[in-house]
Amino acid sequence: MKRLILFCIWILFILPMQIQARKYFCEIKGMEKGNGLLIVFDFGESPVYSTWKGLKSDQQLVDENGKEIKFNSMVDAANYMSEKEWNFLQAYTSMYAGNVIQHWIFYKEADSQEEAGKGIMTKENYKKLQK
């Protein structure tokens, strides 16, 4: 009887750990450009820095037709991520090739990377789908 009770208690502790979602991360990077703010999204799948140009525009977000989604500010991009159920974690700045880069980190709990990124597409991913 004691073994049955211990087994049931063990199941109650172990089972929730097995079905717990995993955290996935995204870093929004913003850099002032002559024509405004370049904002790219780093999901860890592709490099976001180009050797000669700084941040790669292929990591900007597009809609289902491949049209670039314009953001007025980092806060505008953060509101977009919030609408997609991503959670803000941290912000900091750095320098790259003489430019100030703003970094805002978000996370989302999901069962897979595909589920976490549902409804979000970079220009690079859109181009791959069109091939």
N, C-alpha and C positions, 0 to 999 in steps of 0.2 A: 504494500500500500504506500509506504514511504517512497519507494522508487517511482511509482506512478505520479505521485504529487511532485517530486523533484523533476521528473520528465516534463510534466505540464508547465512547471515554472520555467524550465530551460527553454521550452518551445515559445513561451510568451516573450522571452528576452531575445531569442535568436531570430524569430520570424520577422519582426519589424526591421531588423538590420538587413535582411535579405531583400526586402521589397523597397528599401529606401532609394529615392532617386539620386542621381549623381549630379554634381555641379559642373556646369560648362561656363567658360569665360569668354568675354569679348572685350577688347580694348579699343576705344574710340580715340583716334589721334587727330588733332587739329593743328594746322599750321597756317599762319597768315601768308597770303600770296598777294601779288600786285592787284589781282582782280577780286580779292575777297579772301574767304577762309576755305582752305582745302581740308575736308574731313574724310578720313578713311576708317574702315572697320576691320580690325584684326581678330579673326576667329582662330588663328593659329594654323590655318591650312596652307597659306601662301605668304611669301615675304611681302612686307608692305613698304620697304625702303628700296629705292633704286639708287645705284651708285652715283649717277649723274644728276638726277632730278629730285632727290629727297623722297617724299611720300609718293607711292605709286597710285595713280588715279584709277587703276583697275580694281582697287579695293574700295571704291565708292559704292554706295547702294543704288540699285536701280529698281524700277517697278516691273510688273509682269510683262511689259512691252519693251523693256530694255532702256527706258528713259531714265536718265539720272535723277535721283531724288535730291533736291537742293535743300540745304539746311542753313538757316539764318545765323546760327550760333551753335556752340557746343551744347547749350541748354536745349535748343531745339532738337538736336540729335539725341540728347538724353531723354527728352519727352517721347520721342519716337520709340526708343528702346523700352521705355516704361510701358507704352501702349502694347508692346509685344511681350510684356510680362517679364522683362529683364530687370534685375535689381542693381542699384548703384552700390559699389563697394568702396572705391577710393579714387582720388584724383591727385596728380602731381605734374610737374613740368620738367622738361629736359631740353638740352641743346643738341641739334644735329645739323652739321654743315653750316654753322652760324645762324641757324634759325631756331626760334623757341617752338617747342612742340608741347601741346597740352595733351595729357593722357588721362582718360576717364575709363575706369575699369568697371565692368558690369558682369553679373553672373546670373545664371538661370538653372533651376533644378529641373532635370528631365531624365528620361530613360535612355535617350540616345542623342548624339550630336545633331542628327537630322531633325528630331523632335524639337530640340532647343532652337534651331535655326529656322523653323517653319515660318514662312511668310517674309523671310529676309533673304535678299539675293544681292551679291556683289556683281559688279560689271564683269569681272573675270568669270564667275560662275555662269552668268547669262551667256557669255560668248561660248563657253564650253557646251552648253545645252543646245546652241544653235548649229553646232557642227554636225 
